[in-house]
């Protein structure tokens, strides 16, 4: 019988957050929760903890992670034209567990980094984690689900875990830790994957309009749906071609008058 895999190295990926009102750079609250969970796991299992950021080492908001318990923040110099997921994947490929936030706080971020990172590393991804533990060479996660539900899943190590903003973590800011920590520039493995040329970056001009079907149920029915897990209708299309699936979506949008073509 094979011995359980021993966790030797845990990586936490951190980003620069934005204050929702002023827009000033600060630490990301979601990444801070991932850092707190990573610190607890590293202390419990005697593993080495690496806190990694891809971007500019001169960013003052990175010092906040030192105050939150990171002894050192490794900064990978990442060019804007490079894919940060591939640069990060090359740096943390030897880590047994990689923790990330669900998404950044720059504006309406996509939240695709954990998925692209897991795909680049060829590892399983567990998302929406509110509790994380390691048992017998597997990572056990309690996932966040809507309406107060939770679900327990596990995956074989090495793995990538995306932490939910409502994770059971209480990061604490300590100025003494900020003064005792360090931000270090680490050599980054250059990525040959470039896709930034296909994107145009700019300030947010308006909020996206969320499409929602008109509510035709009574107030009592809406209250029941908010407290139960009963289905509200609709259909699940597993088979067929991509064109047939797109036709189902178009039919739904036209039925509820969400589009006029």
Residue pairs with C-beta under 8 A, 6 or more apart in sequence:
4 136
4 137
5 96
5 137
5 157
7 41
7 45
7 47
7 96
7 97
7 134
7 157
8 47
8 48
8 96
9 47
9 48
9 50
9 94
9 95
9 96
10 38
10 41
10 42
10 47
10 48
10 49
10 50
10 95
10 96
10 97
10 98
10 99
11 38
11 49
11 50
11 51
11 52
11 92
11 95
11 97
11 98
11 99
12 31
12 34
12 35
12 38
12 49
12 50
12 51
12 52
12 70
12 98
12 99
12 100
13 31
13 34
13 52
13 53
13 54
13 88
13 92
13 98
13 99
13 100
13 101
13 113
13 117
14 27
14 28
14 31
14 32
14 34
14 35
14 51
14 52
14 53
14 62
14 65
14 70
14 73
14 101
15 28
15 31
15 53
15 55
15 101
15 104
15 105
16 25
16 26
16 27
16 28
16 53
16 55
16 59
16 61
16 62
16 104
16 106
17 25
17 26
17 27
17 28
17 29
17 30
17 31
17 61
17 104
17 105
17 106
18 24
18 25
18 26
18 105
18 106
18 107
19 25
19 26
20 105
25 59
25 60
25 61
26 61
26 64
27 61
27 62
27 64
27 65
27 68
28 101
28 104
28 105
29 105
29 165
30 101
30 102
30 103
30 105
30 163
30 164
30 165
31 65
31 100
31 101
32 64
32 65
32 68
32 169
32 171
33 101
33 163
33 164
33 165
33 167
33 169
33 171
34 99
34 100
34 101
34 163
34 167
34 169
35 51
35 65
35 68
35 69
35 70
35 99
35 171
36 68
36 69
36 169
36 170
36 171
37 99
37 129
37 132
37 163
37 167
37 169
38 49
38 51
38 97
38 99
39 49
39 69
40 169
41 47
41 97
41 132
41 133
41 134
42 48
42 49
44 134
45 134
47 96
49 70
49 71
50 74
50 92
50 95
51 65
51 70
51 71
51 72
51 73
51 74
52 73
52 74
52 75
52 76
52 88
52 91
52 92
52 186
53 59
53 62
53 65
53 73
53 74
53 75
53 76
54 75
54 76
54 78
54 84
54 87
54 88
54 188
55 75
55 76
55 78
55 84
56 75
56 77
57 75
57 77
57 183
57 185
62 73
62 75
62 183
63 178
63 181
63 183
64 173
64 178
65 73
66 72
66 73
66 177
66 178
66 180
66 181
66 182
66 183
67 173
67 174
67 175
67 177
67 178
67 181
68 171
68 172
68 173
68 174
68 177
69 171
69 172
69 174
69 177
70 181
71 180
71 181
71 182
72 181
72 182
72 183
72 184
73 181
73 182
73 183
73 184
74 91
74 184
74 185
74 186
75 183
75 184
75 185
75 186
76 87
76 88
76 91
76 186
76 187
76 188
77 185
77 188
78 84
78 87
78 188
80 196
81 194
81 196
81 197
82 190
82 191
82 193
82 194
82 196
83 116
83 191
83 193
83 194
83 195
83 196
84 113
85 113
85 116
85 117
85 120
86 116
86 120
86 191
86 193
87 188
87 189
87 190
87 191
88 117
89 117
89 120
89 121
90 188
90 189
90 191
91 186
91 188
91 189
92 98
92 121
93 121
95 158
96 157
96 158
97 134
97 139
97 157
97 158
97 159
97 161
98 117
98 121
98 123
98 158
98 159
98 160
98 161
99 132
99 161
99 163
100 113
100 114
100 117
100 160
100 161
100 162
100 163
101 162
101 163
101 165
102 111
102 114
102 127
102 128
102 162
102 163
102 164
102 165
103 109
103 110
103 111
103 113
104 113
107 204
108 204
108 208
114 125
114 127
114 160
114 162
115 125
117 160
118 124
118 125
118 160
121 158
121 160
123 158
123 159
123 160
124 155
124 156
124 159
124 160
125 159
125 160
125 161
125 162
126 139
126 141
126 143
126 153
126 155
126 159
126 160
126 161
126 162
127 143
127 161
127 162
127 164
128 143
128 144
128 145
128 162
128 164
129 141
129 142
129 143
129 144
129 161
129 162
129 163
129 164
129 167
130 142
130 143
130 144
130 150
130 163
130 164
130 166
130 167
130 168
131 141
131 142
131 167
131 168
132 139
132 140
132 141
132 161
132 163
133 139
133 140
133 141
134 140
134 157
135 154
137 156
137 157
138 154
138 155
138 156
138 157
139 154
139 155
139 157
139 159
139 161
140 152
140 153
140 154
141 152
141 153
141 154
141 155
141 161
142 150
142 151
142 152
143 150
143 151
143 152
143 153
143 164
144 150
144 164
144 166
145 151
147 226
147 227
147 229
149 229
163 169
211 253
211 258
212 258
213 256
213 258
214 256
214 257
215 222
217 225
224 230
225 232
234 252
235 248
237 244
237 245
237 248
250 259
253 259
